[in-house]
Amino acid sequence: MSDASRGRGEIVMPQATRQFGKLFLVPAPLDFGCDEDIDLKQVMPIGTLCAAANITHWICENAKTTRAYLKRIDACTPLKVSIQTQTIVELPRQVHKKGDHLGGFDAKPLLTPALEGQDLGLVSEAGMPAVADPGSSVVRAAHELGIQVIPLVGPVSLLLALASSGLNGQNFAFVGYLPQDPQDRARRIKELEQIALKSGQTQLFIETPYRNAALWSSLIQTLLPGSRIAFSSGLTLTKAVNQSGTAQQWRKLPSGKMPEGLNNQTPAVFAIGI
């Protein structure tokens, strides 16, 4: 504003600033891959469902399952636009195989709609995106571009499992998947056990459901008798199971038998500690 303008009492409006859209982290129900569909209103706040219903641009793991999820949201609260006119972009396969950061993936081009003023939704197949699922590269890129990131409330399997385990919830780590090779897996289990014994830190990990039996067998055979093993399966579903006990207690089960509620079809979260 010039001195002359101030003297005349004129109001000079600032130049219009570019308005970015927001990146919403949209949790999905934990029934993916299960034989039961949970009522969304039982596990999602209405605010989350309404926010998701207003989003028209999506970044996802799988477009087909995202459309199925949007159909379920639409049954609870009408979508802003039809599923057929939603813009849905999948994360590339390299992100699934190598991870968000190790693969050197640049997610900024996926955020172009947000730079043009459109809100974007990031969604995984189950639970919170970018937590034990792809998406952190998208979130990081949003921060670097100055796009506001808004996590919505919904089920996060890791925290639900930790809370129900009876293990240390003040000091814990999520270590992802354990090695598939039996010897490497046993070696890794021993490493994690030593961390838990020395620091009290609970160790959380997951596995592809069809390998649950192999992982369970390795845990009860490898861990010291007093170390605790907890698992949660079918979280938020009507058949949800949460159990915790020492390796010595679990070894009392018949040889080769998993605890009731743990099987090779349903996703599970495992935890070991003291």
Number of C-alpha atoms within 10 A of each C-alpha: 10 8 8 9 11 11 8 8 9 11 9 10 7 7 6 6 6 9 12 18 19 22 26 23 25 24 26 23 25 23 20 18 13 13 11 12 14 16 14 17 12 11 16 17 13 15 11 19 25 17 16 26 20 16 20 19 19 25 23 21 25 16 19 12 15 22 15 12 17 19 17 16 19 19 10 16 16 16 21 15 13 13 16 8 9 16 14 22 16 16 22 13 10 13 20 14 11 13 17 22 14 10 12 12 16 13 20 16 10 18 24 14 17 21 21 12 14 18 21 28 26 28 28 26 23 21 22 27 26 18 15 20 19 24 26 18 19 24 23 17 17 21 13 10 14 11 21 15 17 13 15 18 18 19 19 19 24 22 13 15 24 23 13 16 24 17 23 17 15 8 12 19 14 15 12 15 13 17 15 13 9 13 11 12 19 20 15 15 21 16 11 20 24 15 15 21 14 9 13 18 22 25 24 23 18 20 19 13 18 13 13 22 18 16 23 21 15 16 21 19 15 17 21 14 14 13 18 25 26 22 25 24 22 24 23 18 19 10 10 13 19 20 18 19 17 19 21 17 15 20 16 9 11 9 8 10 15 18 14 8 16 23 18 14 15 19 23 26 24 25 24 29 26 19
